[in-house]
Amino acid sequence: MPNAAIAGPNATAESITVDVLYSPGPRVVQQSPVQLPVGCQLGQALPALAQALGVPLANLAALDVGIWGLRCPKDRVLMAGERIEFYRPLRVDPKVARRERFVRQGAKSAGLFAKKRPGAKAGY
C-alpha cells in the first residue's frame, strides 16, 4: 500500500501517479499528473501521456523521453512520483551559440576574458 500514499488520494493500490512534462516551444511548459497501472512501461504509457497533454501521439513518439532529466529506454518500468519529460531536438548547437555570443560581445567584455586590471591582456 505504499504506492497509494505516494501517488495521491485518488490512486488505488493498482495504480501509480506520474507527472508528465512537455514543452512545445520556448518558455512554454505543459505539465499534467497521470495515473497508470503498476508495472507499466514507458512505451506502453505513451498513449495515456499524449492524451493527458492533449498532444498527438505521433508528435510525442518522435521525441526523446527521459525521467528526471535522464534519457531512458521505452522499456523502463515506471514508478510512482516520477517526472517524465519529452525533449525537443536542439535548434542550435550550444557550442556554436557560445561562439556567436562571444563574437558579438567581444573579448574585452566576456566573463573570464574581461580585463582585470589596467594594461593587462584579455584573459590574464
N, CA, C and O atoms as a MOPAC input file, in Angstrom:
PM7 MOZYME 1SCF
protein

 N      0.79400 1    -1.20500 1     0.00000 1
 C      0.00000 1     0.00000 1     0.00000 1
 C      0.83900 1     1.27200 1     0.00000 1
 O      0.25000 1     2.35300 1     0.00200 1
 N      2.18600 1     1.22500 1    -0.00300 1
 C      2.96000 1     2.44800 1    -0.00600 1
 C      2.77800 1     3.25900 1    -1.29200 1
 O      2.91300 1     4.48300 1    -1.26100 1
 N      2.47300 1     2.60100 1    -2.43400 1
 C      2.27900 1     3.34500 1    -3.68000 1
 C      1.10400 1     4.29400 1    -3.59400 1
 O      1.16300 1     5.39200 1    -4.14700 1
 N      0.03100 1     3.90100 1    -2.91200 1
 C     -1.15200 1     4.75600 1    -2.81200 1
 C     -0.82600 1     6.02200 1    -2.03000 1
 O     -1.34100 1     7.09400 1    -2.35000 1
 N      0.01600 1     5.91500 1    -1.01400 1
 C      0.35800 1     7.09100 1    -0.21500 1
 C      1.20900 1     8.07100 1    -1.02600 1
 O      1.05400 1     9.28500 1    -0.89300 1
 N      2.09900 1     7.55300 1    -1.85900 1
 C      2.95500 1     8.41300 1    -2.66700 1
 C      2.16700 1     9.00700 1    -3.82900 1
 O      2.34100 1    10.17800 1    -4.16500 1
 N      1.30700 1     8.20600 1    -4.44000 1
 C      0.63300 1     8.62200 1    -5.65800 1
 C     -0.43300 1     9.67100 1    -5.42500 1
 O     -0.69600 1    10.47100 1    -6.32300 1
 N     -1.05400 1     9.70400 1    -4.26600 1
 C     -2.07900 1    10.70400 1    -4.00900 1
 C     -3.37100 1    10.06400 1    -3.54200 1
 O     -3.48700 1     8.83900 1    -3.50800 1
 N     -4.33900 1    10.89100 1    -3.18300 1
 C     -5.55900 1    10.37300 1    -2.59600 1
 C     -6.45200 1     9.61800 1    -3.57500 1
 O     -7.22600 1     8.76200 1    -3.14500 1
 N     -6.37500 1     9.90500 1    -4.89000 1
 C     -7.25700 1     9.26900 1    -5.86000 1
 C     -6.69900 1     7.96600 1    -6.40700 1
 O     -7.39800 1     7.26000 1    -7.13300 1
 N     -5.46300 1     7.63100 1    -6.07800 1
 C     -4.83800 1     6.42900 1    -6.60700 1
 C     -5.27300 1     5.20900 1    -5.81100 1
 O     -5.55500 1     5.28100 1    -4.61500 1
 N     -5.31600 1     4.09500 1    -6.51200 1
 C     -5.61800 1     2.83100 1    -5.85000 1
 C     -4.32800 1     2.04500 1    -5.72200 1
 O     -3.26800 1     2.49600 1    -6.15400 1
 N     -4.42500 1     0.86000 1    -5.12200 1
 C     -3.24000 1     0.03100 1    -4.94600 1
 C     -2.73200 1    -0.47600 1    -6.29400 1
 O     -1.56800 1    -0.86200 1    -6.40000 1
 N     -3.57900 1    -0.48300 1    -7.32700 1
 C     -3.18600 1    -0.98200 1    -8.63800 1
 C     -2.73400 1     0.12500 1    -9.58600 1
 O     -2.48000 1    -0.13800 1   -10.76200 1
 N     -2.63000 1     1.35400 1    -9.09500 1
 C     -2.21800 1     2.43500 1    -9.98500 1
 C     -1.16000 1     3.30600 1    -9.32000 1
 O     -1.03000 1     3.34800 1    -8.09700 1
 N     -0.41800 1     3.99400 1   -10.16600 1
 C      0.58700 1     4.94500 1    -9.70600 1
 C      0.31400 1     6.27600 1   -10.39100 1
 O     -0.34400 1     6.31400 1   -11.43100 1
 N      0.80600 1     7.35500 1    -9.82700 1
 C      0.67700 1     8.67200 1   -10.44700 1
 C      2.06700 1     9.18300 1   -10.79900 1
 O      2.97900 1     9.17600 1    -9.97200 1
 N      2.20800 1     9.62900 1   -12.04600 1
 C      3.45900 1    10.23100 1   -12.51000 1
 C      3.13000 1    11.60400 1   -13.07100 1
 O      1.99900 1    11.85300 1   -13.49000 1
 N      4.10800 1    12.48900 1   -13.08100 1
 C      3.95800 1    13.79900 1   -13.71300 1
 C      4.58000 1    13.71800 1   -15.09900 1
 O      5.64100 1    13.12100 1   -15.27700 1
 N      3.92000 1    14.31500 1   -16.06800 1
 C      4.45300 1    14.34400 1   -17.42400 1
 C      4.60600 1    15.80000 1   -17.84300 1
 O      3.70200 1    16.61200 1   -17.64700 1
 N      5.76500 1    16.12200 1   -18.42400 1
 C      6.07000 1    17.47800 1   -18.86700 1
 C      6.42400 1    17.46900 1   -20.34000 1
 O      7.09800 1    16.56700 1   -20.83800 1
 N      5.94700 1    18.50700 1   -21.02600 1
 C      6.21900 1    18.65200 1   -22.45700 1
 C      6.32100 1    20.13600 1   -22.76700 1
 O      5.51300 1    20.93300 1   -22.29000 1
 N      7.29800 1    20.50100 1   -23.55300 1
 C      7.47900 1    21.89900 1   -23.93600 1
 C      7.34600 1    22.00700 1   -25.45400 1
 O      8.27900 1    21.66100 1   -26.18000 1
 N      6.19100 1    22.48400 1   -25.94300 1
 C      6.01800 1    22.59900 1   -27.39300 1
 C      6.84600 1    23.71900 1   -28.01700 1
 O      7.08000 1    23.71200 1   -29.22600 1
 N      7.29400 1    24.68200 1   -27.20900 1
 C      8.08700 1    25.78600 1   -27.72200 1
 C      8.86900 1    26.44400 1   -26.60000 1
 O      8.73900 1    26.05200 1   -25.44000 1
 N      9.68100 1    27.44100 1   -26.93200 1
 C     10.46400 1    28.12400 1   -25.90300 1
 C      9.57400 1    28.78300 1   -24.84700 1
 O      8.56300 1    29.40700 1   -25.17100 1
 N      9.96000 1    28.63600 1   -23.60700 1
 C      9.28700 1    29.25300 1   -22.45700 1
 C      7.83300 1    28.82500 1   -22.28300 1
 O      7.04800 1    29.54300 1   -21.66400 1
 N      7.46600 1    27.66400 1   -22.82100 1
 C      6.12700 1    27.11500 1   -22.65500 1
 C      6.27400 1    25.68900 1   -22.15800 1
 O      6.94800 1    24.87600 1   -22.79100 1
 N      5.64600 1    25.37500 1   -21.02400 1
 C      5.72400 1    24.03000 1   -20.46600 1
 C      4.32500 1    23.56300 1   -20.11100 1
 O      3.58300 1    24.26900 1   -19.43000 1
 N      3.96900 1    22.38200 1   -20.56800 1
 C      2.71000 1    21.75600 1   -20.19600 1
 C      3.03400 1    20.65400 1   -19.19900 1
 O      3.92800 1    19.84100 1   -19.43300 1
 N      2.30400 1    20.62600 1   -18.08200 1
 C      2.53800 1    19.62500 1   -17.05200 1
 C      1.20300 1    19.04500 1   -16.62800 1
 O      0.21700 1    19.76800 1   -16.48600 1
 N      1.17800 1    17.72900 1   -16.42500 1
 C     -0.06400 1    17.08100 1   -16.04000 1
 C      0.24100 1    15.81500 1   -15.24400 1
 O      1.14600 1    15.06600 1   -15.61500 1
 N     -0.49200 1    15.55600 1   -14.15800 1
 C     -0.35200 1    14.27100 1   -13.47500 1
 C     -1.16100 1    13.20500 1   -14.21900 1
 O     -2.24600 1    13.48800 1   -14.72600 1
 N     -0.63400 1    11.98700 1   -14.28300 1
 C     -1.28700 1    10.89500 1   -15.00000 1
 C     -1.27400 1     9.65500 1   -14.12300 1
 O     -0.24900 1     9.31800 1   -13.53100 1
 N     -2.41100 1     8.97500 1   -14.04100 1
 C     -2.47500 1     7.70400 1   -13.32000 1
 C     -2.26900 1     6.56300 1   -14.30700 1
 O     -2.89700 1     6.52200 1   -15.36500 1
 N     -1.38400 1     5.63900 1   -13.94800 1
 C     -1.04500 1     4.50000 1   -14.78500 1
 C     -1.09400 1     3.23100 1   -13.94300 1
 O     -0.96200 1     3.29800 1   -12.72100 1
 N     -1.28000 1     2.07700 1   -14.57600 1
 C     -1.25800 1     0.83000 1   -13.81200 1
 C      0.15300 1     0.52300 1   -13.30000 1
 O      1.14400 1     0.91000 1   -13.91800 1
 N      0.22900 1    -0.16400 1   -12.18400 1
 C      1.52100 1    -0.57400 1   -11.62200 1
 C      2.20000 1    -1.51500 1   -12.60800 1
 O      1.55300 1    -2.40000 1   -13.16900 1
 N      3.49200 1    -1.33100 1   -12.82000 1
 C      4.25700 1    -2.18200 1   -13.72700 1
 C      4.20700 1    -1.72300 1   -15.17300 1
 O      4.70700 1    -2.42200 1   -16.05400 1
 N      3.62000 1    -0.57500 1   -15.43700 1
 C      3.50600 1    -0.04200 1   -16.79600 1
 C      4.88200 1     0.41900 1   -17.27900 1
 O      5.63000 1     1.05700 1   -16.53800 1
 N      5.20000 1     0.09000 1   -18.51800 1
 C      6.45400 1     0.53500 1   -19.10600 1
 C      6.24700 1     1.88400 1   -19.78300 1
 O      5.12300 1     2.25700 1   -20.12100 1
 N      7.33200 1     2.60100 1   -19.97200 1
 C      7.28000 1     3.93100 1   -20.56500 1
 C      6.64900 1     3.90300 1   -21.95700 1
 O      5.82700 1     4.76300 1   -22.27300 1
 N      7.01500 1     2.94300 1   -22.78300 1
 C      6.45200 1     2.82800 1   -24.12400 1
 C      4.96000 1     2.53400 1   -24.10900 1
 O      4.22000 1     3.02500 1   -24.96200 1
 N      4.51600 1     1.73300 1   -23.14200 1
 C      3.09400 1     1.41200 1   -23.02200 1
 C      2.29600 1     2.62000 1   -22.55400 1
 O      1.10800 1     2.72400 1   -22.86000 1
 N      2.91800 1     3.52700 1   -21.82600 1
 C      2.22800 1     4.68000 1   -21.24500 1
 C      2.09200 1     5.84700 1   -22.22400 1
 O      1.35800 1     6.79300 1   -21.94100 1
 N      2.77400 1     5.80400 1   -23.35800 1
 C      2.76200 1     6.94000 1   -24.28600 1
 C      1.36000 1     7.38600 1   -24.70200 1
 O      1.11000 1     8.59200 1   -24.70800 1
 N      0.42800 1     6.48900 1   -25.05200 1
 C     -0.91300 1     6.97200 1   -25.41900 1
 C     -1.60400 1     7.73900 1   -24.28600 1
 O     -2.24400 1     8.76000 1   -24.53600 1
 N     -1.48400 1     7.26300 1   -23.05900 1
 C     -2.09800 1     7.95500 1   -21.91900 1
 C     -1.42200 1     9.29800 1   -21.67000 1
 O     -2.09000 1    10.27000 1   -21.31700 1
 N     -0.11700 1     9.35900 1   -21.84700 1
 C      0.61100 1    10.60900 1   -21.64900 1
 C      0.23000 1    11.63800 1   -22.71700 1
 O      0.05100 1    12.81700 1   -22.41400 1
 N      0.10800 1    11.18400 1   -23.96400 1
 C     -0.28200 1    12.08100 1   -25.04600 1
 C     -1.68800 1    12.61600 1   -24.81900 1
 O     -1.95200 1    13.79300 1   -25.06200 1
 N     -2.59000 1    11.75900 1   -24.35300 1
 C     -3.96000 1    12.19300 1   -24.09400 1
 C     -4.00100 1    13.20900 1   -22.95800 1
 O     -4.74000 1    14.19000 1   -23.03900 1
 N     -3.22700 1    12.99400 1   -21.91300 1
 C     -3.21400 1    13.91000 1   -20.77500 1
 C     -2.69100 1    15.29000 1   -21.17400 1
 O     -3.15300 1    16.30500 1   -20.65300 1
 N     -1.73800 1    15.32600 1   -22.09000 1
 C     -1.16000 1    16.59900 1   -22.53100 1
 C     -1.96500 1    17.23900 1   -23.66300 1
 O     -1.81000 1    18.42900 1   -23.93800 1
 N     -2.81500 1    16.46200 1   -24.31400 1
 C     -3.56600 1    16.98300 1   -25.45100 1
 C     -2.69900 1    17.14900 1   -26.68300 1
 O     -2.90700 1    18.06300 1   -27.48100 1
 N     -1.73000 1    16.26600 1   -26.83600 1
 C     -0.78000 1    16.31500 1   -27.94700 1
 C     -0.94000 1    15.03200 1   -28.74900 1
 O     -1.12900 1    13.97000 1   -28.15600 1
 N     -0.87200 1    15.09100 1   -30.09100 1
 C     -0.95900 1    13.86100 1   -30.88100 1
 C      0.14800 1    12.87400 1   -30.50800 1
 O      1.29000 1    13.26300 1   -30.26300 1
 N     -0.20900 1    11.60400 1   -30.47000 1
 C      0.74200 1    10.55500 1   -30.09000 1
 C      1.95000 1    10.53700 1   -31.02000 1
 O      3.06900 1    10.29800 1   -30.56700 1
 N      1.74500 1    10.78400 1   -32.30500 1
 C      2.85800 1    10.76600 1   -33.26100 1
 C      3.89900 1    11.83400 1   -32.90600 1
 O      5.09600 1    11.61200 1   -33.08900 1
 N      3.45600 1    12.98500 1   -32.40100 1
 C      4.40100 1    14.03900 1   -32.01400 1
 C      5.27000 1    13.59400 1   -30.84700 1
 O      6.48200 1    13.81000 1   -30.86300 1
 N      4.66500 1    12.97300 1   -29.83000 1
 C      5.43500 1    12.54200 1   -28.65800 1
 C      6.31400 1    11.34000 1   -28.96200 1
 O      7.42900 1    11.24800 1   -28.45000 1
 N      5.83000 1    10.41800 1   -29.78700 1
 C      6.59500 1     9.20600 1   -30.08500 1
 C      7.89400 1     9.52200 1   -30.81600 1
 O      8.86100 1     8.76500 1   -30.72400 1
 N      7.91900 1    10.64600 1   -31.54600 1
 C      9.11600 1    11.01500 1   -32.30200 1
 C     10.18400 1    11.67700 1   -31.42500 1
 O     11.33400 1    11.79600 1   -31.84900 1
 N      9.82700 1    12.10900 1   -30.21500 1
 C     10.75700 1    12.83000 1   -29.34700 1
 C     11.51400 1    11.88200 1   -28.42800 1
 O     11.07300 1    10.76300 1   -28.16600 1
 N     12.65800 1    12.34700 1   -27.94300 1
 C     13.37900 1    11.61200 1   -26.91000 1
 C     12.62100 1    11.78400 1   -25.59800 1
 O     11.97600 1    12.80800 1   -25.37400 1
 N     12.70300 1    10.78400 1   -24.74400 1
 C     11.98000 1    10.82700 1   -23.47500 1
 C     12.94400 1    10.47000 1   -22.35000 1
 O     13.86800 1     9.67600 1   -22.52400 1
 N     12.70100 1    11.07900 1   -21.19300 1
 C     13.54800 1    10.81500 1   -20.04000 1
 C     12.77500 1    10.95200 1   -18.75300 1
 O     11.62700 1    11.39500 1   -18.74300 1
 N     13.41100 1    10.57000 1   -17.67500 1
 C     12.82100 1    10.67000 1   -16.34400 1
 C     13.78500 1    11.45600 1   -15.47800 1
 O     14.94700 1    11.08000 1   -15.32200 1
 N     13.29200 1    12.55800 1   -14.91400 1
 C     14.08200 1    13.43800 1   -14.05700 1
 C     15.36600 1    13.87900 1   -14.74800 1
 O     16.42400 1    13.90700 1   -14.11900 1
 N     15.29200 1    14.22400 1   -16.03000 1
 C     16.43800 1    14.77500 1   -16.74200 1
 C     17.39900 1    13.76400 1   -17.32100 1
 O     18.41100 1    14.15500 1   -17.90300 1
 N     17.12300 1    12.47200 1   -17.18600 1
 C     17.99100 1    11.44500 1   -17.74300 1
 C     17.22400 1    10.66300 1   -18.80400 1
 O     16.12000 1    10.18500 1   -18.54600 1
 N     17.80300 1    10.53300 1   -19.99100 1
 C     17.13900 1     9.77800 1   -21.05100 1
 C     16.98800 1     8.32500 1   -20.63800 1
 O     17.87300 1     7.75100 1   -20.00300 1
 N     15.85100 1     7.73500 1   -21.00900 1
 C     15.54600 1     6.35900 1   -20.62300 1
 C     15.04800 1     5.58000 1   -21.83100 1
 O     14.46400 1     6.15500 1   -22.75000 1
 N     15.28000 1     4.25800 1   -21.83100 1
 C     14.69000 1     3.42800 1   -22.88000 1
 C     13.18800 1     3.28600 1   -22.63700 1
 O     12.71800 1     3.44600 1   -21.51100 1
 N     12.44900 1     2.99000 1   -23.68700 1
 C     10.99700 1     2.90600 1   -23.57300 1
 C     10.51500 1     1.62500 1   -22.90300 1
 O      9.31800 1     1.46300 1   -22.66700 1
 N     11.43200 1     0.71700 1   -22.59600 1
 C     11.00900 1    -0.49600 1   -21.87900 1
 C     11.21900 1    -0.37600 1   -20.36600 1
 O     11.08800 1    -1.36700 1   -19.64800 1
 N     11.53700 1     0.80100 1   -19.88500 1
 C     11.74100 1     1.02900 1   -18.44900 1
 C     10.40000 1     1.02500 1   -17.72400 1
 O      9.43800 1     1.64000 1   -18.18500 1
 N     10.33900 1     0.33600 1   -16.59600 1
 C      9.12600 1     0.27900 1   -15.78700 1
 C      9.01900 1     1.55700 1   -14.96100 1
 O      9.98000 1     1.97200 1   -14.31200 1
 N      7.84900 1     2.17200 1   -14.99300 1
 C      7.63300 1     3.43400 1   -14.27900 1
 C      7.30600 1     3.18400 1   -12.81200 1
 O      6.72700 1     2.16000 1   -12.45200 1
 N      7.69200 1     4.14600 1   -11.97500 1
 C      7.41600 1     4.07200 1   -10.54200 1
 C      6.64200 1     5.32000 1   -10.13100 1
 O      6.67000 1     6.33500 1   -10.82700 1
 N      5.96100 1     5.23800 1    -9.01200 1
 C      5.13100 1     6.34300 1    -8.52500 1
 C      5.99300 1     7.57900 1    -8.25600 1
 O      7.10200 1     7.47600 1    -7.73300 1
 N      5.46300 1     8.74100 1    -8.62400 1
 C      6.12000 1    10.00600 1    -8.32800 1
 C      7.18900 1    10.43000 1    -9.30700 1
 O      7.81600 1    11.46900 1    -9.10400 1
 N      7.42300 1     9.66700 1   -10.36400 1
 C      8.45700 1    10.04600 1   -11.32400 1
 C      7.97100 1    11.17300 1   -12.22700 1
 O      6.77000 1    11.35400 1   -12.42900 1
 N      8.92200 1    11.92400 1   -12.76400 1
 C      8.61600 1    13.01500 1   -13.68200 1
 C      9.12000 1    12.62300 1   -15.06400 1
 O     10.32500 1    12.51000 1   -15.28900 1
 N      8.18300 1    12.41500 1   -15.98800 1
 C      8.50600 1    12.01400 1   -17.34900 1
 C      8.59100 1    13.27400 1   -18.20200 1
 O      7.67700 1    14.09800 1   -18.19500 1
 N      9.69100 1    13.41900 1   -18.93400 1
 C      9.93500 1    14.62100 1   -19.72600 1
 C     10.16800 1    14.23400 1   -21.17800 1
 O     10.81300 1    13.22600 1   -21.46900 1
 N      9.63400 1    15.04800 1   -22.08800 1
 C      9.85900 1    14.86700 1   -23.51500 1
 C     10.79400 1    15.97100 1   -23.97900 1
 O     10.59500 1    17.14300 1   -23.65600 1
 N     11.82300 1    15.58900 1   -24.74600 1
 C     12.86900 1    16.51800 1   -25.14300 1
 C     12.78000 1    16.83400 1   -26.62800 1
 O     12.82800 1    15.93400 1   -27.46700 1
 N     12.64800 1    18.13200 1   -26.95200 1
 C     12.67100 1    18.57700 1   -28.34000 1
 C     14.11400 1    18.57000 1   -28.82900 1
 O     15.03800 1    18.71200 1   -28.02800 1
 N     14.31600 1    18.40700 1   -30.13900 1
 C     15.69500 1    18.49400 1   -30.65100 1
 C     16.21000 1    19.92200 1   -30.53800 1
 O     15.43500 1    20.87700 1   -30.60400 1
 N     17.51800 1    20.06300 1   -30.36600 1
 C     18.13300 1    21.38600 1   -30.27700 1
 C     18.11800 1    22.05000 1   -31.64600 1
 O     18.36100 1    21.40300 1   -32.66400 1
 N     17.83100 1    23.34600 1   -31.66000 1
 C     17.85700 1    24.08800 1   -32.92000 1
 C     19.26200 1    24.57000 1   -33.24000 1
 O     19.63800 1    24.67100 1   -34.40800 1
 N     20.03600 1    24.86700 1   -32.20900 1
 C     21.39100 1    25.37500 1   -32.38400 1
 C     22.30800 1    24.58800 1   -31.45600 1
 O     21.96700 1    24.31800 1   -30.30400 1
 N     23.46500 1    24.22800 1   -31.97100 1
 C     24.45600 1    23.55800 1   -31.14400 1
 C     24.92400 1    24.53600 1   -30.06600 1
 O     25.28900 1    25.66300 1   -30.40000 1
 N     24.93000 1    24.15000 1   -28.78400 1
 C     25.33700 1    25.06600 1   -27.71300 1
 C     26.74000 1    25.64400 1   -27.90900 1
 O     26.99200 1    26.79200 1   -27.54100 1
 N     27.64100 1    24.86900 1   -28.47700 1
 C     28.99700 1    25.37600 1   -28.70700 1
 C     28.99200 1    26.49300 1   -29.75000 1
 O     29.70300 1    27.48700 1   -29.60600 1
 N     28.19600 1    26.32500 1   -30.78700 1
 C     28.09500 1    27.35100 1   -31.83100 1
 C     27.46100 1    28.61100 1   -31.25000 1
 O     27.92300 1    29.71800 1   -31.52700 1
 N     26.41000 1    28.45700 1   -30.45100 1
 C     25.74100 1    29.61300 1   -29.84800 1
 C     26.70500 1    30.38900 1   -28.95800 1
 O     26.68800 1    31.62000 1   -28.95300 1
 N     27.53900 1    29.68500 1   -28.20800 1
 C     28.51000 1    30.35900 1   -27.33900 1
 C     29.52600 1    31.14200 1   -28.16000 1
 O     29.87200 1    32.27400 1   -27.82100 1
 N     30.00400 1    30.53000 1   -29.24500 1
 C     30.96200 1    31.23700 1   -30.10400 1
 C     30.34600 1    32.49700 1   -30.70400 1
 O     30.99700 1    33.54000 1   -30.77100 1
 N     29.09800 1    32.40000 1   -31.13600 1
 C     28.43200 1    33.57200 1   -31.71200 1
 C     28.23900 1    34.66900 1   -30.67700 1
 O     28.42100 1    35.84700 1   -30.98500 1
 N     27.87100 1    34.29900 1   -29.44900 1
 C     27.74000 1    35.29300 1   -28.37800 1
 C     29.08100 1    35.96700 1   -28.10700 1
 O     29.14300 1    37.18000 1   -27.91100 1
 N     30.13400 1    35.19300 1   -28.09500 1
 C     31.47900 1    35.72400 1   -27.83700 1
 C     31.87600 1    36.73100 1   -28.91700 1
 O     32.45900 1    37.77300 1   -28.62000 1
 N     31.55600 1    36.41200 1   -30.16600 1
 C     31.88000 1    37.32700 1   -31.26900 1
 C     31.10700 1    38.62900 1   -31.11300 1
 O     31.66100 1    39.70600 1   -31.33200 1
 N     29.82900 1    38.54400 1   -30.73600 1
 C     29.01300 1    39.75400 1   -30.55400 1
 C     29.50500 1    40.59400 1   -29.38300 1
 O     29.58300 1    41.81800 1   -29.49000 1
 N     29.84000 1    39.94600 1   -28.25200 1
 C     30.21800 1    40.67800 1   -27.04400 1
 C     31.65800 1    41.17600 1   -27.11400 1
 O     31.97900 1    42.23000 1   -26.56800 1
 N     32.50600 1    40.43400 1   -27.77300 1
 C     33.91000 1    40.80500 1   -27.85000 1
 C     34.69700 1    40.23300 1   -26.68800 1
 O     34.13200 1    39.87000 1   -25.65700 1
 N     35.99800 1    40.15700 1   -26.86500 1
 C     36.87800 1    39.54400 1   -25.87000 1
 C     36.98400 1    40.37800 1   -24.60100 1
 O     37.25600 1    39.83200 1   -23.53200 1
 N     36.77600 1    41.67800 1   -24.69600 1
 C     37.01100 1    42.53800 1   -23.53900 1
 C     35.85800 1    42.56600 1   -22.54900 1
 O     36.03100 1    43.03300 1   -21.42300 1
 N     34.68800 1    42.07900 1   -22.93900 1
 C     33.54600 1    42.17800 1   -22.02800 1
 C     32.94700 1    40.82800 1   -21.67100 1
 O     31.87400 1    40.77400 1   -21.07000 1
 N     33.61100 1    39.74700 1   -22.02500 1
 C     33.02000 1    38.42700 1   -21.82700 1
 C     33.69400 1    37.68000 1   -20.68500 1
 O     34.83800 1    37.24500 1   -20.82000 1
 N     33.00500 1    37.52900 1   -19.57500 1
 C     33.37000 1    36.66800 1   -18.45200 1
 C     34.83100 1    36.59400 1   -18.10400 1
 O     35.41700 1    37.58900 1   -17.67800 1
 N     35.44200 1    35.42100 1   -18.27900 1
 C     36.83000 1    35.19000 1   -17.89600 1
 C     37.80600 1    36.01300 1   -18.71700 1
 O     38.94400 1    36.22500 1   -18.29900 1
 N     37.37300 1    36.47800 1   -19.88400 1
 C     38.27500 1    37.18100 1   -20.77000 1
 C     38.21700 1    38.69600 1   -20.59000 1
 O     38.86000 1    39.43000 1   -21.34000 1
 N     37.47700 1    39.15700 1   -19.63400 1
 C     37.41500 1    40.59800 1   -19.36400 1
 C     38.73800 1    41.04400 1   -18.73900 1
 O     39.39900 1    40.26800 1   -18.05000 1
 N     39.11600 1    42.30000 1   -18.98400 1
 C     40.34800 1    42.82000 1   -18.38100 1
 C     40.14900 1    42.94500 1   -16.87800 1
 O     39.12500 1    43.45600 1   -16.42500 1
 N     41.11300 1    42.48600 1   -16.11500 1
 C     41.03100 1    42.53500 1   -14.66500 1
 C     41.73400 1    43.76000 1   -14.10000 1
 O     41.33700 1    44.26300 1   -13.04900 1
 N     42.77900 1    44.25600 1   -14.78000 1
 C     43.49400 1    45.43600 1   -14.30300 1
 C     43.92700 1    46.25700 1   -15.51800 1
 O     44.06400 1    45.71500 1   -16.61500 1
 N     44.13500 1    47.51800 1   -15.33400 1
 C     44.52700 1    48.36400 1   -16.46700 1
 C     45.82800 1    47.88700 1   -17.09400 1
 O     46.80100 1    47.59200 1   -16.40000 1
 N     45.82400 1    47.81800 1   -18.41800 1
 C     47.03400 1    47.42900 1   -19.13900 1
 C     47.22100 1    45.92200 1   -19.29300 1
 O     48.12900 1    45.49200 1   -20.00400 1
 N     46.39600 1    45.12100 1   -18.65400 1
 C     46.53600 1    43.67000 1   -18.75500 1
 C     45.93600 1    43.17000 1   -20.04300 1
 O     45.02500 1    43.78300 1   -20.60000 1
 N     46.45700 1    42.04100 1   -20.52000 1
 C     45.89400 1    41.41100 1   -21.70900 1
 C     44.57900 1    40.75200 1   -21.33700 1
 O     44.39400 1    40.32000 1   -20.20000 1
 N     43.66800 1    40.67500 1   -22.29300 1
 C     42.39900 1    39.99200 1   -22.06600 1
 C     42.67900 1    38.51200 1   -21.76700 1
 O     43.46800 1    37.87800 1   -22.46800 1
 N     42.05100 1    37.97600 1   -20.75300 1
 C     42.22800 1    36.58000 1   -20.40500 1
 C     43.30100 1    36.32000 1   -19.38000 1
 O     43.50700 1    35.17300 1   -18.98300 1
 N     44.00700 1    37.37800 1   -18.93000 1
 C     45.06600 1    37.19500 1   -17.93100 1
 C     44.74200 1    37.93100 1   -16.65800 1
 O     45.52100 1    37.89000 1   -15.70600 1

